[in-house]
Protein backbone atom coordinates (compact mmCIF):
# COMPACT_ATOMS: atom_id res chain seq x y z
CA UNK A 1 0.00 0.00 0.00
CA UNK A 2 2.90 2.38 0.44
CA UNK A 3 3.38 2.64 -3.33
CA UNK A 4 -0.16 3.92 -3.86
CA UNK A 5 0.30 6.61 -1.21
CA UNK A 6 3.01 8.14 -3.37
CA UNK A 7 0.52 8.68 -6.23
CA UNK A 8 -2.11 11.39 -6.46
CA UNK A 9 -5.45 9.55 -6.56
CA UNK A 10 -8.61 11.22 -7.86
CA UNK A 11 -12.04 10.52 -9.29
CA UNK A 12 -12.22 11.38 -13.00
CA UNK A 13 -14.44 10.60 -15.95
CA UNK A 14 -13.27 10.89 -19.56
CA UNK A 15 -15.05 13.60 -21.52
CA UNK A 16 -15.69 13.11 -25.20
CA UNK A 17 -14.46 15.98 -27.32
CA UNK A 18 -17.18 17.89 -29.12
CA UNK A 19 -16.50 17.97 -32.86
CA UNK A 20 -17.84 20.92 -34.78
CA UNK A 21 -19.63 19.57 -37.90
CA UNK A 22 -18.44 22.51 -40.01
CA UNK A 23 -14.82 21.94 -38.99
CA UNK A 24 -15.23 18.20 -39.66
CA UNK A 25 -16.54 18.90 -43.17
CA UNK A 26 -13.62 21.25 -43.83
CA UNK A 27 -11.06 18.67 -42.69
CA UNK A 28 -12.72 15.98 -44.81
CA UNK A 29 -12.67 18.22 -47.89
CA UNK A 30 -9.04 19.29 -47.33
CA UNK A 31 -8.03 15.61 -47.07
CA UNK A 32 -9.85 14.79 -50.31
CA UNK A 33 -8.32 17.77 -52.10
CA UNK A 34 -4.80 16.90 -50.97
CA UNK A 35 -5.35 13.37 -52.30
CA UNK A 36 -6.46 14.85 -55.64
CA UNK A 37 -3.34 17.03 -55.68
CA UNK A 38 -1.11 14.00 -55.09
CA UNK A 39 -2.91 12.18 -57.90
CA UNK A 40 -2.45 15.12 -60.28
CA UNK A 41 1.25 15.45 -59.41
CA UNK A 42 1.75 11.73 -60.02
CA UNK A 43 -0.05 12.00 -63.37
CA UNK A 44 2.13 14.97 -64.39
CA UNK A 45 5.28 13.05 -63.39
CA UNK A 46 4.08 9.98 -65.31
CA UNK A 47 3.92 7.82 -62.19
CA UNK A 48 1.17 5.57 -60.89
CA UNK A 49 -0.82 6.89 -57.92
CA UNK A 50 -1.65 3.99 -55.61
CA UNK A 51 -3.01 5.10 -52.23
CA UNK A 52 -3.72 2.40 -49.66
CA UNK A 53 -5.84 2.15 -46.54
CA UNK A 54 -6.43 -0.37 -43.76
CA UNK A 55 -9.47 -2.66 -44.05
CA UNK A 56 -10.67 -5.22 -41.51
CA UNK A 57 -11.47 -8.60 -43.09
CA UNK A 58 -11.96 -12.14 -41.91
CA UNK A 59 -9.14 -14.51 -42.78
CA UNK A 60 -9.55 -18.22 -43.61
CA UNK A 61 -9.82 -19.11 -39.90
CA UNK A 62 -12.67 -16.60 -39.44
CA UNK A 63 -10.61 -14.15 -37.37
CA UNK A 64 -10.84 -10.44 -38.15
CA UNK A 65 -7.49 -9.06 -39.25
CA UNK A 66 -6.36 -5.70 -40.58
CA UNK A 67 -5.26 -5.79 -44.21
CA UNK A 68 -3.75 -2.98 -46.27
CA UNK A 69 -5.55 -2.68 -49.61
CA UNK A 70 -5.59 -0.28 -52.53
CA UNK A 71 -7.93 2.67 -52.07
CA UNK A 72 -10.20 3.58 -54.97
CA UNK A 73 -9.97 7.30 -55.69
CA UNK A 74 -11.96 8.99 -58.44
CA UNK A 75 -10.19 11.55 -60.54
CA UNK A 76 -11.63 15.01 -59.87
CA UNK A 77 -10.62 16.55 -63.18
CA UNK A 78 -11.68 16.02 -66.76
CA UNK A 79 -10.86 17.39 -70.19
CA UNK A 80 -13.23 18.80 -72.78
CA UNK A 81 -13.08 18.32 -76.54
CA UNK A 82 -10.50 21.10 -76.94
CA UNK A 83 -8.10 19.57 -74.39
CA UNK A 84 -8.79 22.06 -71.59
CA UNK A 85 -8.63 20.62 -68.08
CA UNK A 86 -11.46 21.31 -65.62
CA UNK A 87 -11.65 20.44 -61.92
CA UNK A 88 -14.86 19.67 -60.05
CA UNK A 89 -15.44 18.80 -56.39
CA UNK A 90 -17.88 16.18 -55.18
CA UNK A 91 -19.00 16.09 -51.54
CA UNK A 92 -21.61 13.79 -50.01
CA UNK A 93 -22.27 12.32 -53.45
CA UNK A 94 -23.09 15.68 -55.02
CA UNK A 95 -21.16 18.05 -57.28
CA UNK A 96 -20.43 21.29 -55.44
CA UNK A 97 -21.41 24.58 -57.12
CA UNK A 98 -18.77 27.25 -56.58
CA UNK A 99 -21.20 29.95 -57.73
CA UNK A 100 -24.69 29.83 -59.20
CA UNK A 101 -24.63 27.16 -61.95
CA UNK A 102 -20.79 27.01 -61.89
CA UNK A 103 -19.65 23.55 -60.81
CA UNK A 104 -16.14 23.37 -62.31
CA UNK A 105 -12.91 25.35 -62.39
CA UNK A 106 -10.99 25.75 -65.63
CA UNK A 107 -7.33 24.89 -65.05
CA UNK A 108 -6.33 25.08 -68.71
CA UNK A 109 -3.73 22.34 -68.69
CA UNK A 110 -2.83 19.52 -66.34
CA UNK A 111 0.38 21.18 -65.11
CA UNK A 112 -1.68 24.05 -63.62
CA UNK A 113 -3.96 21.72 -61.66
CA UNK A 114 -1.90 21.40 -58.42
CA UNK A 115 -1.90 25.21 -58.02
CA UNK A 116 -5.69 25.30 -58.54
CA UNK A 117 -6.14 22.61 -55.89
CA UNK A 118 -3.89 24.52 -53.44
CA UNK A 119 -6.10 27.58 -53.92
CA UNK A 120 -9.18 25.45 -53.25
CA UNK A 121 -7.63 24.09 -50.05
CA UNK A 122 -7.02 27.66 -48.85
CA UNK A 123 -10.63 28.57 -49.73
CA UNK A 124 -11.97 25.58 -47.77
CA UNK A 125 -9.80 26.44 -44.74
CA UNK A 126 -11.05 30.04 -44.91
CA UNK A 127 -14.65 28.80 -44.85
CA UNK A 128 -15.59 30.00 -48.32
CA UNK A 129 -17.32 26.70 -49.19
CA UNK A 130 -19.03 26.04 -45.83
CA UNK A 131 -22.54 26.78 -47.14
CA UNK A 132 -22.13 24.48 -50.15
CA UNK A 133 -20.70 21.65 -48.01
CA UNK A 134 -23.52 21.99 -45.47
CA UNK A 135 -26.17 21.97 -48.22
CA UNK A 136 -24.69 18.86 -49.82
CA UNK A 137 -24.47 17.06 -46.46
CA UNK A 138 -28.07 17.98 -45.58
CA UNK A 139 -29.31 16.79 -48.97
CA UNK A 140 -27.41 13.53 -48.54
CA UNK A 141 -28.91 13.09 -45.07
CA UNK A 142 -32.44 13.57 -46.43
CA UNK A 143 -31.78 11.04 -49.16
CA UNK A 144 -30.52 8.40 -46.70
CA UNK A 145 -33.39 8.76 -44.21
CA UNK A 146 -36.03 6.06 -44.31
CA UNK A 147 -39.61 7.23 -44.91
CA UNK A 148 -41.90 6.65 -41.94
Phi and psi restraints in degrees (value plus and minus 20) as a CYANA .aco file:
   2 UNK   PHI     -88.8   -48.8
   2 UNK   PSI     -44.7    -4.7
   3 UNK   PHI     -90.6   -50.6
   3 UNK   PSI     -58.2   -18.2
   4 UNK   PHI     -89.6   -49.6
   4 UNK   PSI     -48.1    -8.1
   5 UNK   PHI     -87.4   -47.4
   5 UNK   PSI     -42.4    -2.4
   6 UNK   PHI     -99.4   -59.4
   6 UNK   PSI     -33.8     6.2
   7 UNK   PHI    -117.5   -77.5
   7 UNK   PSI     132.9   172.9
   8 UNK   PHI    -110.1   -70.1
   8 UNK   PSI      87.5   127.5
   9 UNK   PHI    -112.1   -72.1
   9 UNK   PSI     123.4   163.4
  10 UNK   PHI    -173.3  -133.3
  10 UNK   PSI     150.7   190.7
  11 UNK   PHI    -128.5   -88.5
  11 UNK   PSI      98.0   138.0
  12 UNK   PHI    -160.1  -120.1
  12 UNK   PSI     130.1   170.1
  13 UNK   PHI    -146.1  -106.1
  13 UNK   PSI     112.3   152.3
  14 UNK   PHI     -87.3   -47.3
  14 UNK   PSI     119.8   159.8
  15 UNK   PHI    -130.2   -90.2
  15 UNK   PSI     110.1   150.1
  16 UNK   PHI     -97.2   -57.2
  16 UNK   PSI     112.6   152.6
  17 UNK   PHI     -89.6   -49.6
  17 UNK   PSI     117.1   157.1
  18 UNK   PHI    -104.9   -64.9
  18 UNK   PSI     103.8   143.8
  19 UNK   PHI    -121.8   -81.8
  19 UNK   PSI     104.2   144.2
  20 UNK   PHI     -91.5   -51.5
  20 UNK   PSI     104.7   144.7
  21 UNK   PHI     -83.0   -43.0
  21 UNK   PSI     -51.5   -11.5
  22 UNK   PHI     -88.1   -48.1
  22 UNK   PSI     -64.1   -24.1
  23 UNK   PHI     -85.0   -45.0
  23 UNK   PSI     -58.0   -18.0
  24 UNK   PHI     -83.4   -43.4
  24 UNK   PSI     -62.0   -22.0
  25 UNK   PHI     -84.5   -44.5
  25 UNK   PSI     -60.5   -20.5
  26 UNK   PHI     -81.7   -41.7
  26 UNK   PSI     -66.9   -26.9
  27 UNK   PHI     -82.3   -42.3
  27 UNK   PSI     -59.8   -19.8
  28 UNK   PHI     -84.2   -44.2
  28 UNK   PSI     -62.5   -22.5
  29 UNK   PHI     -89.4   -49.4
  29 UNK   PSI     -60.0   -20.0
  30 UNK   PHI     -82.9   -42.9
  30 UNK   PSI     -60.4   -20.4
  31 UNK   PHI     -84.0   -44.0
  31 UNK   PSI     -61.9   -21.9
  32 UNK   PHI     -86.7   -46.7
  32 UNK   PSI     -59.8   -19.8
  33 UNK   PHI     -87.8   -47.8
  33 UNK   PSI     -58.7   -18.7
  34 UNK   PHI     -86.7   -46.7
  34 UNK   PSI     -53.0   -13.0
  35 UNK   PHI     -86.2   -46.2
  35 UNK   PSI     -60.3   -20.3
  36 UNK   PHI     -84.1   -44.1
  36 UNK   PSI     -58.7   -18.7
  37 UNK   PHI     -84.4   -44.4
  37 UNK   PSI     -63.2   -23.2
  38 UNK   PHI     -81.7   -41.7
  38 UNK   PSI     -60.2   -20.2
  39 UNK   PHI     -85.2   -45.2
  39 UNK   PSI     -62.0   -22.0
  40 UNK   PHI     -85.8   -45.8
  40 UNK   PSI     -62.0   -22.0
  41 UNK   PHI     -83.9   -43.9
  41 UNK   PSI     -58.3   -18.3
  42 UNK   PHI     -86.5   -46.5
  42 UNK   PSI     -59.8   -19.8
  43 UNK   PHI     -84.7   -44.7
  43 UNK   PSI     -60.9   -20.9
  44 UNK   PHI     -84.0   -44.0
  44 UNK   PSI     -60.5   -20.5
  45 UNK   PHI     -97.9   -57.9
  45 UNK   PSI     -27.7    12.3
  46 UNK   PHI      58.2    98.2
  46 UNK   PSI       2.2    42.2
  47 UNK   PHI    -125.0   -85.0
  47 UNK   PSI     142.3   182.3
  48 UNK   PHI    -105.3   -65.3
  48 UNK   PSI     116.7   156.7
  49 UNK   PHI    -121.9   -81.9
  49 UNK   PSI      92.2   132.2
  50 UNK   PHI    -148.6  -108.6
  50 UNK   PSI      61.6   101.6
  51 UNK   PHI     -94.4   -54.4
  51 UNK   PSI     130.2   170.2
  52 UNK   PHI    -145.8  -105.8
  52 UNK   PSI     140.7   180.7
  53 UNK   PHI    -168.0  -128.0
  53 UNK   PSI     144.7   184.7
  54 UNK   PHI    -110.6   -70.6
  54 UNK   PSI     109.5   149.5
  55 UNK   PHI    -144.2  -104.2
  55 UNK   PSI     122.0   162.0
  56 UNK   PHI    -116.7   -76.7
  56 UNK   PSI     102.1   142.1
  57 UNK   PHI    -152.7  -112.7
  57 UNK   PSI     141.2   181.2
  58 UNK   PHI    -108.2   -68.2
  58 UNK   PSI     115.0   155.0
  59 UNK   PHI    -107.6   -67.6
  59 UNK   PSI    -192.2  -152.2
  60 UNK   PHI     -84.5   -44.5
  60 UNK   PSI     -45.9    -5.9
  61 UNK   PHI    -103.6   -63.6
  61 UNK   PSI     -25.9    14.1
  62 UNK   PHI      70.2   110.2
  62 UNK   PSI      -8.7    31.3
  63 UNK   PHI    -116.0   -76.0
  63 UNK   PSI     115.8   155.8
  64 UNK   PHI     -93.4   -53.4
  64 UNK   PSI     107.4   147.4
  65 UNK   PHI    -151.4  -111.4
  65 UNK   PSI     136.0   176.0
  66 UNK   PHI    -110.6   -70.6
  66 UNK   PSI     109.0   149.0
  67 UNK   PHI    -146.4  -106.4
  67 UNK   PSI     117.6   157.6
  68 UNK   PHI    -108.7   -68.7
  68 UNK   PSI     101.8   141.8
  69 UNK   PHI    -146.6  -106.6
  69 UNK   PSI     145.6   185.6
  70 UNK   PHI     -89.3   -49.3
  70 UNK   PSI     120.2   160.2
  71 UNK   PHI    -117.5   -77.5
  71 UNK   PSI     113.4   153.4
  72 UNK   PHI    -106.6   -66.6
  72 UNK   PSI     100.1   140.1
  73 UNK   PHI    -143.6  -103.6
  73 UNK   PSI     106.9   146.9
  74 UNK   PHI    -103.3   -63.3
  74 UNK   PSI     119.8   159.8
  75 UNK   PHI     -90.7   -50.7
  75 UNK   PSI     109.4   149.4
  76 UNK   PHI    -108.9   -68.9
  76 UNK   PSI     -21.3    18.7
  77 UNK   PHI    -139.1   -99.1
  77 UNK   PSI     140.2   180.2
  78 UNK   PHI    -169.1  -129.1
  78 UNK   PSI     144.1   184.1
  79 UNK   PHI    -136.3   -96.3
  79 UNK   PSI     127.9   167.9
  80 UNK   PHI    -112.4   -72.4
  80 UNK   PSI    -192.7  -152.7
  81 UNK   PHI     -84.9   -44.9
  81 UNK   PSI     -44.6    -4.6
  82 UNK   PHI    -109.0   -69.0
  82 UNK   PSI     -23.3    16.7
  83 UNK   PHI      72.4   112.4
  83 UNK   PSI     -15.2    24.8
  84 UNK   PHI     -95.2   -55.2
  84 UNK   PSI     123.1   163.1
  85 UNK   PHI    -118.4   -78.4
  85 UNK   PSI     113.5   153.5
  86 UNK   PHI    -142.7  -102.7
  86 UNK   PSI     129.3   169.3
  87 UNK   PHI    -143.2  -103.2
  87 UNK   PSI     112.4   152.4
  88 UNK   PHI    -149.4  -109.4
  88 UNK   PSI     127.0   167.0
  89 UNK   PHI    -127.6   -87.6
  89 UNK   PSI     116.9   156.9
  90 UNK   PHI    -136.4   -96.4
  90 UNK   PSI     115.9   155.9
  91 UNK   PHI    -161.7  -121.7
  91 UNK   PSI     111.3   151.3
  92 UNK   PHI      36.5    76.5
  92 UNK   PSI      17.0    57.0
  93 UNK   PHI      56.8    96.8
  93 UNK   PSI      -6.8    33.2
  94 UNK   PHI    -152.8  -112.8
  94 UNK   PSI     121.5   161.5
  95 UNK   PHI     -91.2   -51.2
  95 UNK   PSI     114.0   154.0
  96 UNK   PHI    -107.7   -67.7
  96 UNK   PSI     111.7   151.7
  97 UNK   PHI    -109.0   -69.0
  97 UNK   PSI     105.2   145.2
  98 UNK   PHI     -98.1   -58.1
  98 UNK   PSI     -54.1   -14.1
  99 UNK   PHI    -165.1  -125.1
  99 UNK   PSI     158.0   198.0
 100 UNK   PHI     -78.7   -38.7
 100 UNK   PSI      99.7   139.7
 101 UNK   PHI      39.5    79.5
 101 UNK   PSI       6.8    46.8
 102 UNK   PHI    -143.6  -103.6
 102 UNK   PSI      81.4   121.4
 103 UNK   PHI    -130.5   -90.5
 103 UNK   PSI     -12.4    27.6
 104 UNK   PHI    -162.2  -122.2
 104 UNK   PSI     139.2   179.2
 105 UNK   PHI    -137.0   -97.0
 105 UNK   PSI     110.3   150.3
 106 UNK   PHI    -103.5   -63.5
 106 UNK   PSI      98.1   138.1
 107 UNK   PHI    -116.0   -76.0
 107 UNK   PSI     -40.0     0.0
 108 UNK   PHI      69.5   109.5
 108 UNK   PSI     -92.6   -52.6
 109 UNK   PHI    -154.0  -114.0
 109 UNK   PSI     143.0   183.0
 110 UNK   PHI     -80.5   -40.5
 110 UNK   PSI     -54.1   -14.1
 111 UNK   PHI     -86.5   -46.5
 111 UNK   PSI     -40.3    -0.3
 112 UNK   PHI    -108.3   -68.3
 112 UNK   PSI     -29.0    11.0
 113 UNK   PHI     -82.8   -42.8
 113 UNK   PSI     -64.0   -24.0
 114 UNK   PHI     -78.2   -38.2
 114 UNK   PSI     -56.7   -16.7
 115 UNK   PHI     -87.1   -47.1
 115 UNK   PSI     -58.4   -18.4
 116 UNK   PHI     -83.4   -43.4
 116 UNK   PSI     -62.3   -22.3
 117 UNK   PHI     -87.6   -47.6
 117 UNK   PSI     -58.5   -18.5
 118 UNK   PHI     -79.3   -39.3
 118 UNK   PSI     -63.1   -23.1
 119 UNK   PHI     -82.6   -42.6
 119 UNK   PSI     -59.4   -19.4
 120 UNK   PHI     -84.6   -44.6
 120 UNK   PSI     -59.5   -19.5
 121 UNK   PHI     -81.7   -41.7
 121 UNK   PSI     -63.2   -23.2
 122 UNK   PHI     -83.0   -43.0
 122 UNK   PSI     -59.1   -19.1
 123 UNK   PHI     -85.2   -45.2
 123 UNK   PSI     -60.3   -20.3
 124 UNK   PHI     -86.1   -46.1
 124 UNK   PSI     -64.4   -24.4
 125 UNK   PHI     -82.9   -42.9
 125 UNK   PSI     -52.1   -12.1
 126 UNK   PHI     -99.2   -59.2
 126 UNK   PSI     -29.0    11.0
 127 UNK   PHI      67.9   107.9
 127 UNK   PSI      -4.2    35.8
 128 UNK   PHI     -92.8   -52.8
 128 UNK   PSI     -38.3     1.7
 129 UNK   PHI    -132.0   -92.0
 129 UNK   PSI      -5.6    34.4
 130 UNK   PHI     -79.6   -39.6
 130 UNK   PSI     -63.2   -23.2
 131 UNK   PHI     -84.1   -44.1
 131 UNK   PSI     -62.6   -22.6
 132 UNK   PHI     -86.7   -46.7
 132 UNK   PSI     -60.6   -20.6
 133 UNK   PHI     -86.0   -46.0
 133 UNK   PSI     -60.6   -20.6
 134 UNK   PHI     -85.8   -45.8
 134 UNK   PSI     -61.3   -21.3
 135 UNK   PHI     -82.6   -42.6
 135 UNK   PSI     -64.0   -24.0
 136 UNK   PHI     -84.9   -44.9
 136 UNK   PSI     -61.1   -21.1
 137 UNK   PHI     -86.5   -46.5
 137 UNK   PSI     -60.0   -20.0
 138 UNK   PHI     -86.4   -46.4
 138 UNK   PSI     -61.0   -21.0
 139 UNK   PHI     -84.2   -44.2
 139 UNK   PSI     -59.8   -19.8
 140 UNK   PHI     -84.7   -44.7
 140 UNK   PSI     -60.5   -20.5
 141 UNK   PHI     -83.3   -43.3
 141 UNK   PSI     -60.6   -20.6
 142 UNK   PHI     -84.3   -44.3
 142 UNK   PSI     -59.0   -19.0
 143 UNK   PHI     -87.4   -47.4
 143 UNK   PSI     -55.4   -15.4
 144 UNK   PHI    -103.2   -63.2
 144 UNK   PSI     -34.8     5.2
 145 UNK   PHI     -91.4   -51.4
 145 UNK   PSI     121.9   161.9
 146 UNK   PHI    -103.0   -63.0
 146 UNK   PSI     117.9   157.9
 147 UNK   PHI     -89.5   -49.5
 147 UNK   PSI     124.8   164.8
